[in-house]
Amino acid sequence: MKLPVNPPDNQSLLDELVKRGDIAGLSKLMNAETGICDEKGRYLHWDKLRFVAPPYDLSSEEYWFVTKQARRQFYRSVSLVDKQGSPMQFCLTDSLLQSLHWLDQHAAGQLSMPQPIANQHTRDAYLVSSLIEEAINSSQLEGASTTRDVARSMLKQKRAPQDISEQMIVNNYRAMQEIRDLKDEALTPQLICHLHSVLTDRTLERADKAGKLRSTEDLVRVVDNRDAQVLHVPPDAESLPERIQCLCDFANHDGEKAFIHPVIKAMILHFMIGYEHPFVDGNGRTARALFYWYMAKCGYWLIEFVSISKIIKLAPAQYSKAFLLTESDDNDLTYFLIHQTEVLQKSIDELFAYLQRKSEELIQTEQFLKGSKLQGQLNHRQLDVLRSGLKGNGTFITIEGHRSQHAISYQTARTDLLGLADKYQLLEKHKQGKGFIFVIPVDLNERIESLN
């Protein structure tokens, strides 16, 4: 991965002008009025700003100087520091404020709640599907190689994982479920370590490192796998207990004196776990899990239904670069915040599009059944089985898989499938061990039509 170009030293530029006695040059710098963003509203790092045509006949270096001067007027420092003790800071740009307003409306407000999620009968099924989606994508970001279809089948059928990749996905799924139970708790080092132990269970080379902060014997570096280039050297292991406690204090502070928007705070927690890299492995998964935990804690209920990892996975280099831009420019978190708000908005947009597709598919299934004996006789779960079968999604279904998919009791799932098999002959029932497996027949379409 290509590292971002470090910004020029502004103090050196100023010292050089003073040394030369360049009054005109100093006056030009002091009088140039620029904002924290360029004229297109972009919050640019030096890595890109050096290619933008500067205003006021400034050189690129001078343009960076006046831009940084403007940003220093708006920086908000937080109680978290880097390895050298310098504070983490950020600017609230217009685009960030606009995104935060949008997220407040769509991820926490009730007026815009999508109907399939508002409906208690279908809500659980969508929640299970979303938890599975995030578990798969977060694991694949960290190197899990199992395909989505195999992983979804494994989680729905509760099949035991066959390798480390599948174990990673199972662990992520369990962690996402635990977040729902832990969202009312205060953040503690023990909670962070617990989440890590769940996420890395039976996936580490050394099992005793699960849920344990790295020690001085652990040489941890963030390295580009393609060329072995070191991208980040985290703080020393000796400082981790104190630094993690500071992170917890930051999360638990109620913000009476210095309010930080909850979404911003959740993203800073995400960033700082990546920066601290407190564990030998699984730091990315832990960072994203903490983001979900804090968002849920602060009432952003819709976050349970979206997968940020799915969007991140589309451009993982941009995700990594957002960390590097911050670290290379005075701990300016704004780059990471902008990236993550864009990811979150895209995730929510994708959720809305997904819900719309599912609603349309169920309507089409209901229309297909219109005029048949099935009309008005099947519940939404049975309709979903038929919809999936008509689309050719899978060849069989089990009671446990149906139960897991819709978050219902075993008896309810059994009744659903036996009704489709015994009463309507739309599924073929076969004995498997002590239970049944229900095969979706290749002539399902014709069987439904025969009931018309």
C-alpha positions as CSV (number, residue, x, y, z in Angstrom):
1,M,0.0,0.0,0.0
2,K,1.3,3.4,-0.9
3,L,1.8,5.5,2.2
4,P,0.4,9.1,2.2
5,V,3.0,11.8,1.7
6,N,3.7,13.6,5.0
7,P,2.7,17.2,5.1
8,P,5.4,19.9,4.9
9,D,6.7,21.5,8.2
10,N,4.8,24.7,8.5
11,Q,7.1,26.1,11.1
12,S,10.1,25.6,8.8
13,L,8.3,27.6,6.1
14,L,7.6,30.4,8.5
15,D,11.1,30.4,9.9
16,E,12.5,30.6,6.4
17,L,10.4,33.7,5.5
18,V,11.5,35.4,8.7
19,K,15.1,34.5,8.1
20,R,15.0,36.0,4.6
21,G,13.1,39.0,6.0
22,D,10.4,38.4,3.4
23,I,7.8,40.8,4.7
24,A,5.7,40.5,1.5
25,G,5.7,36.8,1.8
26,L,4.7,36.9,5.5
27,S,2.0,39.4,4.7
28,K,0.6,37.2,2.0
29,L,0.4,34.3,4.3
30,M,-1.2,36.2,7.1
31,N,-3.8,37.8,4.9
32,A,-4.8,34.8,2.8
33,E,-8.3,33.7,3.8
34,T,-9.0,30.1,3.3
35,G,-11.4,27.7,5.0
36,I,-10.7,24.2,6.5
37,C,-11.9,22.7,3.2
38,D,-11.1,23.5,-0.4
39,E,-13.5,25.4,-2.7
40,K,-15.3,22.1,-3.5
41,G,-15.9,21.4,0.2
42,R,-13.3,18.6,0.5
43,Y,-11.3,18.2,3.6
44,L,-8.0,17.3,1.9
45,H,-4.8,15.9,3.3
46,W,-1.5,17.2,1.9
47,D,-1.3,14.0,-0.1
48,K,-4.1,15.4,-2.3
49,L,-4.1,19.1,-1.6
50,R,-0.6,19.4,-3.2
51,F,-2.3,18.7,-6.6
52,V,-5.0,21.3,-6.2
53,A,-4.5,24.7,-7.8
54,P,-3.9,27.1,-4.9
55,P,-5.8,30.5,-4.5
56,Y,-4.2,33.9,-4.1
57,D,-1.1,33.0,-6.1
58,L,0.1,30.9,-3.2
59,S,2.4,28.0,-3.7
60,S,1.2,24.5,-2.7
61,E,3.2,24.7,0.5
62,E,1.8,28.1,1.4
63,Y,-1.7,26.9,0.6
64,W,-1.2,24.0,3.1
65,F,0.1,26.5,5.6
66,V,-2.9,28.7,5.6
67,T,-5.3,25.7,5.4
68,K,-3.7,24.3,8.6
69,Q,-3.9,27.6,10.3
70,A,-7.6,27.7,9.6
71,R,-8.0,24.2,10.9
72,R,-6.2,24.9,14.1
73,Q,-8.9,27.5,14.9
74,F,-11.6,24.8,14.7
75,Y,-9.8,21.8,16.1
76,R,-11.5,20.0,19.0
77,S,-9.1,18.0,21.2
78,V,-10.3,14.9,23.0
79,S,-8.9,13.3,26.1
80,L,-7.0,10.7,24.1
81,V,-3.4,11.0,23.1
82,D,-0.9,9.4,20.7
83,K,2.3,7.6,21.7
84,Q,4.1,11.0,22.2
85,G,1.4,12.4,24.4
86,S,-0.1,14.7,21.7
87,P,-3.9,14.9,21.8
88,M,-6.3,13.4,19.2
89,Q,-8.3,16.1,17.5
90,F,-10.9,16.7,14.8
91,C,-12.8,19.4,12.9
92,L,-16.6,19.4,12.4
93,T,-16.9,20.2,8.7
94,D,-20.2,21.2,7.0
95,S,-20.3,17.8,5.3
96,L,-19.8,16.0,8.6
97,L,-22.5,18.0,10.3
98,Q,-24.9,17.3,7.4
99,S,-24.1,13.5,7.7
100,L,-24.6,13.5,11.5
101,H,-28.0,15.2,11.0
102,W,-28.9,12.5,8.4
103,L,-27.8,9.7,10.7
104,D,-29.8,11.1,13.6
105,Q,-32.9,11.0,11.4
106,H,-32.4,7.6,9.8
107,A,-30.5,5.6,12.4
108,A,-32.1,6.8,15.7
109,G,-35.4,8.5,14.7
110,Q,-38.7,6.5,14.7
111,L,-40.5,8.4,11.9
112,S,-38.4,6.9,9.2
113,M,-38.5,3.3,10.6
114,P,-38.8,0.9,7.6
115,Q,-42.1,-1.0,7.7
116,P,-40.5,-4.5,7.6
117,I,-38.5,-3.6,10.7
118,A,-41.4,-1.8,12.4
119,N,-43.4,-5.0,12.0
120,Q,-42.6,-7.1,15.0
121,H,-43.5,-10.3,13.0
122,T,-40.7,-9.7,10.4
123,R,-38.3,-7.6,12.5
124,D,-36.4,-10.6,14.0
125,A,-35.9,-12.3,10.7
126,Y,-34.2,-9.1,9.3
127,L,-32.1,-8.7,12.5
128,V,-30.8,-12.3,12.2
129,S,-30.0,-11.8,8.5
130,S,-28.1,-8.5,9.3
131,L,-26.1,-10.1,12.2
132,I,-25.1,-12.9,9.9
133,E,-24.1,-10.4,7.1
134,E,-21.8,-8.4,9.4
135,A,-20.3,-11.5,10.9
136,I,-19.3,-12.8,7.5
137,N,-18.0,-9.5,6.1
138,S,-16.1,-8.5,9.2
139,S,-14.4,-11.9,9.2
140,Q,-13.6,-11.8,5.5
141,L,-12.0,-8.4,6.0
142,E,-9.6,-10.1,8.4
143,G,-8.8,-13.0,6.0
144,A,-11.6,-15.5,6.4
145,S,-11.9,-17.3,3.1
146,T,-15.3,-19.1,3.4
147,T,-17.9,-18.1,0.8
148,R,-21.1,-16.2,1.9
149,D,-23.4,-19.0,0.9
150,V,-21.5,-21.6,2.9
151,A,-21.2,-19.3,5.9
152,R,-24.9,-18.3,5.9
153,S,-25.8,-22.0,5.7
154,M,-23.5,-22.8,8.6
155,L,-24.9,-20.1,10.9
156,K,-28.5,-20.9,10.0
157,Q,-28.2,-24.6,10.5
158,K,-25.9,-24.2,13.5
159,R,-23.4,-26.5,11.9
160,A,-20.0,-26.7,13.8
161,P,-17.3,-24.8,12.0
162,Q,-14.9,-26.9,10.0
163,D,-11.8,-24.6,9.9
164,I,-10.5,-21.3,11.3
165,S,-12.3,-19.2,8.7
166,E,-15.6,-20.6,9.6
167,Q,-14.7,-20.3,13.3
168,M,-14.0,-16.6,12.8
169,I,-17.4,-16.1,11.3
170,V,-19.2,-18.0,14.2
171,N,-17.2,-15.9,16.7
172,N,-18.2,-12.7,15.0
173,Y,-21.9,-13.7,15.0
174,R,-21.7,-14.6,18.7
175,A,-20.0,-11.2,19.5
176,M,-22.7,-9.3,17.6
177,Q,-25.4,-11.1,19.6
178,E,-23.5,-10.3,22.9
179,I,-23.4,-6.6,22.0
180,R,-27.2,-6.5,22.3
181,D,-27.0,-7.8,25.9
182,L,-24.0,-5.6,26.9
183,K,-25.2,-2.2,25.4
184,D,-26.4,-0.9,28.8
185,E,-23.1,-1.6,30.5
186,A,-20.3,0.9,31.1
187,L,-17.2,0.3,29.0
188,T,-14.4,-1.4,31.0
189,P,-11.1,-3.0,30.0
190,Q,-12.8,-6.3,31.1
191,L,-15.6,-5.8,28.6
192,I,-13.2,-5.0,25.8
193,C,-11.2,-8.1,26.6
194,H,-14.4,-10.2,26.8
195,L,-15.4,-9.1,23.3
196,H,-12.0,-10.0,22.0
197,S,-12.1,-13.4,23.7
198,V,-15.4,-14.1,22.0
199,L,-14.1,-12.9,18.6
200,T,-10.9,-14.8,18.7
201,D,-12.0,-18.1,20.4
202,R,-10.1,-21.0,18.8
203,T,-8.6,-18.9,16.0
204,L,-5.3,-17.7,17.5
205,E,-2.0,-19.5,17.3
206,R,-1.7,-19.1,21.1
207,A,-5.1,-19.8,22.7
208,D,-4.0,-18.1,25.9
209,K,-3.8,-14.7,24.1
210,A,-7.6,-14.6,23.6
211,G,-9.0,-11.7,25.7
212,K,-5.5,-10.7,26.9
213,L,-3.7,-7.5,26.2
214,R,-0.5,-8.0,24.4
215,S,2.7,-8.2,26.5
216,T,6.3,-7.0,25.9
217,E,7.1,-10.4,24.3
218,D,4.5,-9.8,21.5
219,L,6.1,-7.9,18.6
220,V,3.0,-6.4,17.0
221,R,3.1,-4.3,13.8
222,V,0.5,-3.3,11.3
223,V,2.0,-4.6,8.0
224,D,0.8,-4.5,4.4
225,N,0.5,-8.1,3.4
226,R,1.4,-7.4,-0.2
227,D,4.9,-6.0,0.3
228,A,5.6,-6.4,4.1
229,Q,5.7,-2.6,4.5
230,V,5.2,-1.5,8.1
231,L,2.2,0.8,8.2
232,H,1.8,1.4,11.9
233,V,3.8,0.7,15.1
234,P,1.4,0.7,18.1
235,P,2.2,2.1,21.6
236,D,4.4,0.0,23.9
237,A,2.7,-2.9,25.6
238,E,3.6,-1.5,29.1
239,S,1.4,1.6,28.5
240,L,-1.7,-0.4,27.3
241,P,-3.5,-0.9,30.7
242,E,-3.4,2.9,31.3
243,R,-4.3,3.8,27.7
244,I,-7.2,1.3,27.6
245,Q,-8.5,2.7,30.9
246,C,-8.4,6.2,29.4
247,L,-10.3,4.9,26.4
248,C,-13.0,3.6,28.7
249,D,-13.1,6.9,30.6
250,F,-13.6,8.7,27.3
251,A,-16.5,6.3,26.3
252,N,-18.2,6.6,29.7
253,H,-17.9,10.4,30.1
254,D,-21.4,11.9,29.9
255,G,-20.2,15.0,28.0
256,E,-21.7,17.7,30.3
257,K,-18.7,20.0,29.9
258,A,-17.7,19.2,26.3
259,F,-20.3,17.4,24.3
260,I,-19.1,15.1,21.5
261,H,-21.8,13.7,19.1
262,P,-22.4,10.0,19.9
263,V,-21.6,8.9,16.3
264,I,-18.3,10.8,16.4
265,K,-17.5,9.2,19.7
266,A,-18.3,5.7,18.4
267,M,-16.0,6.3,15.4
268,I,-13.2,7.6,17.7
269,L,-13.5,4.4,19.7
270,H,-13.3,2.4,16.5
271,F,-10.1,4.4,15.4
272,M,-8.4,4.1,18.8
273,I,-8.6,0.3,19.1
274,G,-7.0,0.3,15.7
275,Y,-4.3,2.7,16.9
276,E,-3.6,1.0,20.2
277,H,-3.7,-2.5,18.7
278,P,-4.0,-3.9,22.2
279,F,-4.2,-7.5,21.1
280,V,-1.9,-9.9,19.1
281,D,-4.7,-10.4,16.6
282,G,-8.4,-9.6,16.1
283,N,-8.0,-5.8,16.6
284,G,-10.0,-4.8,13.5
285,R,-12.9,-7.1,14.5
286,T,-12.8,-5.8,18.1
287,A,-12.7,-2.1,16.9
288,R,-15.8,-2.6,14.7
289,A,-17.6,-4.5,17.5
290,L,-17.0,-1.6,19.9
291,F,-18.4,0.8,17.3
292,Y,-21.6,-1.3,17.1
293,W,-21.7,-1.5,20.9
294,Y,-21.5,2.3,21.5
295,M,-24.0,3.1,18.7
296,A,-26.5,0.7,20.2
297,K,-25.8,2.1,23.7
298,C,-26.6,5.6,22.5
299,G,-30.0,4.6,21.0
300,Y,-29.0,4.2,17.3
301,W,-31.3,1.1,17.0
302,L,-31.0,0.8,13.2
303,I,-27.2,0.0,13.5
304,E,-28.2,-3.6,14.5
305,F,-29.6,-4.0,11.0
306,V,-26.6,-2.7,8.9
307,S,-23.3,-4.1,8.0
308,I,-20.5,-1.5,7.8
309,S,-17.9,-4.3,7.0
310,K,-19.8,-5.1,3.8
311,I,-19.1,-1.5,2.6
312,I,-15.6,-1.4,3.9
313,K,-14.8,-4.6,2.2
314,L,-15.6,-3.0,-1.2
315,A,-12.6,-0.7,-0.7
316,P,-10.4,-2.0,2.1
317,A,-7.4,0.2,1.0
318,Q,-9.5,3.4,1.7
319,Y,-10.3,2.0,5.2
320,S,-6.6,1.5,5.9
321,K,-5.7,4.9,4.4
322,A,-8.2,6.7,6.6
323,F,-6.1,5.5,9.6
324,L,-2.8,6.6,8.0
325,L,-4.0,10.0,7.0
326,T,-4.9,10.8,10.6
327,E,-1.7,9.5,12.0
328,S,0.4,11.5,9.5
329,D,-1.3,14.8,10.1
330,D,-1.2,15.9,13.8
331,N,-3.7,13.2,14.9
332,D,-6.4,14.8,12.8
333,L,-9.3,12.3,13.1
334,T,-11.4,14.2,10.6
335,Y,-10.2,12.1,7.7
336,F,-11.3,8.9,9.5
337,L,-14.6,10.4,10.6
338,I,-15.4,11.5,7.1
339,H,-14.6,8.1,5.7
340,Q,-16.7,6.3,8.4
341,T,-19.8,8.5,8.0
342,E,-19.7,7.8,4.3
343,V,-19.5,4.1,5.0
344,L,-22.3,4.3,7.5
345,Q,-24.6,6.2,5.2
346,K,-23.9,3.8,2.3
347,S,-24.7,0.8,4.7
348,I,-28.0,2.3,5.7
349,D,-28.9,3.1,2.1
350,E,-28.1,-0.5,1.2
351,L,-30.3,-1.7,4.0
352,F,-33.2,0.4,2.8
353,A,-32.7,-0.9,-0.8
354,Y,-32.5,-4.5,0.6
355,L,-35.7,-4.1,2.6
356,Q,-37.5,-2.7,-0.5
357,R,-36.4,-5.7,-2.6
358,K,-37.6,-8.1,0.1
359,S,-41.0,-6.4,0.4
360,E,-41.5,-6.5,-3.4
361,E,-40.5,-10.2,-3.5
362,L,-43.1,-11.0,-0.8
363,I,-45.7,-9.1,-2.6
364,Q,-44.9,-10.9,-5.8
365,T,-45.2,-14.2,-4.0
366,E,-48.5,-13.2,-2.5
367,Q,-49.7,-12.2,-6.0
368,F,-48.6,-15.6,-7.4
369,L,-50.7,-17.3,-4.7
370,K,-53.8,-15.2,-5.4
371,G,-56.8,-17.3,-6.3
372,S,-55.3,-20.5,-4.9
373,K,-56.1,-22.5,-1.7
374,L,-53.0,-21.0,-0.2
375,Q,-54.3,-17.4,-0.3
376,G,-54.5,-16.1,3.3
377,Q,-53.5,-19.5,4.7
378,L,-49.7,-19.0,5.1
379,N,-47.9,-16.9,7.5
380,H,-45.0,-14.5,6.6
381,R,-42.4,-17.2,7.4
382,Q,-44.0,-19.8,5.2
383,L,-44.3,-17.2,2.4
384,D,-40.6,-16.5,2.8
385,V,-39.8,-20.2,2.4
386,L,-41.8,-20.3,-0.9
387,R,-40.3,-17.1,-2.1
388,S,-36.8,-18.5,-1.5
389,G,-37.7,-21.8,-3.2
390,L,-39.2,-20.0,-6.2
391,K,-36.0,-18.1,-6.6
392,G,-33.9,-21.2,-6.4
393,N,-32.1,-20.3,-3.2
394,G,-31.1,-23.6,-1.8
395,T,-32.3,-27.1,-2.1
396,F,-33.4,-28.0,1.4
397,I,-34.3,-26.5,4.8
398,T,-34.2,-27.8,8.3
399,I,-36.3,-27.0,11.3
400,E,-33.3,-25.6,13.1
401,G,-32.4,-23.5,10.2
402,H,-35.9,-22.1,9.9
403,R,-36.0,-21.5,13.6
404,S,-32.7,-19.6,13.5
405,Q,-33.6,-17.6,10.4
406,H,-36.8,-16.2,12.0
407,A,-35.8,-16.2,15.7
408,I,-38.7,-18.4,16.7
409,S,-39.2,-21.5,18.9
410,Y,-38.4,-25.0,17.6
411,Q,-42.1,-26.0,17.8
412,T,-43.2,-23.0,15.7
413,A,-40.6,-23.7,13.1
414,R,-41.6,-27.4,13.0
415,T,-45.3,-26.4,12.6
416,D,-44.4,-24.1,9.7
417,L,-42.5,-26.7,7.7
418,L,-44.8,-29.6,8.4
419,G,-47.7,-27.5,7.2
420,L,-46.0,-26.8,3.9
421,A,-45.0,-30.5,3.6
422,D,-48.0,-32.5,4.9
423,K,-50.9,-30.2,4.3
424,Y,-50.0,-28.6,1.0
425,Q,-47.3,-31.0,-0.4
426,L,-45.1,-28.0,-1.3
427,L,-42.0,-29.5,0.5
428,E,-40.7,-33.0,0.4
429,K,-40.2,-34.4,4.0
430,H,-37.4,-36.9,4.5
431,K,-36.2,-38.6,7.7
432,Q,-32.7,-37.6,8.8
433,G,-31.5,-39.1,12.1
434,K,-34.2,-38.4,14.7
435,G,-35.6,-35.4,12.8
436,F,-36.6,-34.3,9.3
437,I,-35.1,-32.5,6.4
438,F,-37.4,-30.6,4.0
439,V,-36.4,-30.7,0.4
440,I,-37.6,-27.9,-2.0
441,P,-38.9,-29.8,-5.0
442,V,-37.8,-28.8,-8.5
443,D,-41.4,-28.5,-9.6
444,L,-42.4,-26.2,-6.7
445,N,-43.9,-23.7,-9.3
446,E,-46.1,-26.4,-10.8
447,R,-47.2,-27.6,-7.4
448,I,-48.3,-24.1,-6.4
449,E,-50.2,-23.6,-9.7
450,S,-52.0,-26.9,-9.2
451,L,-53.6,-25.4,-6.1
452,N,-55.1,-22.6,-8.1
